[in-house]
Amino acid sequence: MFDTDIDFTLTNQIENDRVSVNHLFFPAKAQTKWHRHERDYVIVPMEDAILKMESTDGVKDAKLSRGQCYYRDQGVEHNVYNPNDFDVTLIEIEIK
């Protein structure tokens, strides 16, 4: 749905038997493209922002507050888009 060739960047920072911690960098107007989360996970936003979450239910705004974590169960399928004119950084902690 989102017409952009700009992709986000995922950098793995910690990988062990219990967790995988990823640094997600979203340039302005970037998207993740469709993906499925195979593990439960926690997201920690580093900025206040509103992202667009595209799922089979349509597109919804996701209001993020810096440092305010949120949790999702495994199986989530979506595309995430940064409609802002500024970059957004998230920390993703996958629970093994």
C-alpha positions as CSV (number, residue, x, y, z in Angstrom):
1,M,0.0,0.0,0.0
2,F,2.8,2.4,0.8
3,D,4.6,3.6,-2.3
4,T,8.2,3.9,-1.1
5,D,11.5,2.3,-2.0
6,I,13.1,3.4,1.3
7,D,13.6,0.4,3.7
8,F,14.3,0.3,7.4
9,T,17.5,-1.1,8.8
10,L,17.6,-3.9,11.4
11,T,20.9,-4.4,13.3
12,N,21.1,-7.3,15.8
13,Q,22.8,-6.1,19.0
14,I,22.3,-9.2,21.3
15,E,21.7,-12.8,20.4
16,N,21.7,-15.6,23.0
17,D,19.6,-18.5,24.1
18,R,16.9,-16.3,25.8
19,V,16.5,-13.1,23.7
20,S,17.3,-11.4,20.5
21,V,17.7,-7.6,20.7
22,N,17.5,-5.6,17.5
23,H,18.0,-1.9,16.7
24,L,15.5,-0.8,14.1
25,F,16.2,2.4,12.2
26,F,13.3,3.9,10.2
27,P,14.3,6.8,8.0
28,A,11.5,9.2,7.2
29,K,9.1,7.6,4.7
30,A,10.6,4.1,5.1
31,Q,8.7,0.9,5.6
32,T,9.5,-2.6,6.9
33,K,7.5,-4.4,4.1
34,W,5.2,-7.3,5.1
35,H,6.6,-9.6,7.7
36,R,5.5,-12.1,10.4
37,H,6.9,-12.1,14.0
38,E,7.8,-15.7,14.9
39,R,8.4,-14.8,18.6
40,D,6.7,-12.7,21.3
41,Y,8.3,-9.3,21.4
42,V,8.6,-5.9,23.1
43,I,9.2,-2.6,21.3
44,V,10.9,0.3,23.0
45,P,10.5,3.6,21.0
46,M,13.3,6.1,21.2
47,E,11.2,9.0,19.9
48,D,7.7,10.2,20.1
49,A,6.1,9.4,16.7
50,I,3.0,8.1,14.9
51,L,3.7,5.2,12.6
52,K,1.2,3.6,10.2
53,M,0.6,-0.1,10.8
54,E,-0.8,-2.0,7.9
55,S,-2.4,-5.4,8.6
56,T,-5.1,-7.6,7.1
57,D,-7.6,-5.3,9.0
58,G,-6.4,-2.2,7.2
59,V,-4.2,0.7,8.2
60,K,-4.1,2.1,11.7
61,D,-2.1,4.8,13.4
62,A,0.3,3.6,16.1
63,K,1.1,6.4,18.6
64,L,4.5,5.8,20.1
65,S,5.9,7.6,23.2
66,R,9.6,7.7,23.8
67,G,10.5,5.0,26.4
68,Q,6.9,3.7,26.7
69,C,7.3,-0.1,25.8
70,Y,4.6,-2.2,24.2
71,Y,4.3,-6.0,23.9
72,R,3.0,-8.2,21.1
73,D,2.4,-12.0,20.9
74,Q,4.0,-14.0,18.2
75,G,2.2,-14.4,14.9
76,V,1.7,-10.6,14.2
77,E,1.8,-10.0,10.5
78,H,2.1,-6.4,9.3
79,N,3.9,-3.7,7.3
80,V,5.1,-0.6,9.3
81,Y,5.5,2.7,7.6
82,N,7.1,5.9,9.0
83,P,5.1,8.8,7.5
84,N,7.0,11.4,9.4
85,D,9.5,13.9,8.1
86,F,12.0,12.6,10.8
87,D,13.8,9.3,11.4
88,V,12.5,6.9,14.1
89,T,14.5,4.4,16.1
90,L,13.0,1.4,17.9
91,I,14.6,-1.3,20.1
92,E,12.9,-4.7,19.5
93,I,13.4,-7.4,22.1
94,E,12.3,-10.9,20.9
95,I,11.7,-13.5,23.7
96,K,12.9,-17.0,22.9
